[in-house]
């Protein structure tokens, strides 16, 4: 099944690439980022010099952060030329400091450019898995390119949040709610392509079928819920939660609570996004 046509994909990411940093006018996304960063620090197991694949890494902002923070070498693999063009600009602005970041235009469904048993770890942040036509094929690709013992932290949008938002925020029709529950495909707005949403169990099944061991699933975020305004960049107004998160003390306490919640078994399903931790068996781990 083709979820998103090539034309839809291109038309969505062309303006998105240029506007991405503007989303951070809403502090909810800064909180979400900080939670992801801490989960990467705690769970990716990256050591200086490691080769990291940033699958669907887009504009390179996560690659640049990992290269600077963790001292790793990152390959950004993305299907969107517009996102990679922005990544080139971001890399040029960084200059020659830090570990190298490579940019690779490819489709993760079929990526012969990515060598087998090569990467020490893999990341895929936010909704990368939600844009896939054939999720099992991409999990197979990621398994192939990871070294034995390598860790992956892979993210998607969650079914529970999609259903909750459609029920409570959008007051969706019974037909739309039934279709979402049956297909796990959400349609947010006319300009946004249809997206896959997952449960934790569905992600675990995809990972295990590809050969991975699953070491956990985390919710990002599970307690702090974004306001409807946080999805409407350019923002006409800031949501109450994003306004509250502009207070550093409130932000810090919210982040601490989110980190505590990430360790609670079964709480991942509350998440706006899901992050699954996978491990390729072998490698002495």
Beta strands, then each sheet from edge to edge (+ up, - down):
strand 1: 51-55
strand 2: 73-78
strand 3: 101-105
strand 4: 119-124
strand 5: 146-158
strand 6: 185-186
strand 7: 195-198
strand 8: 212-220
strand 9: 273-280
sheet 1: 3+ 2+ 1+ 4+ 5+ 7+ 6-
sheet 2: 3+ 2+ 1+ 4+ 5+ 9- 8+
end
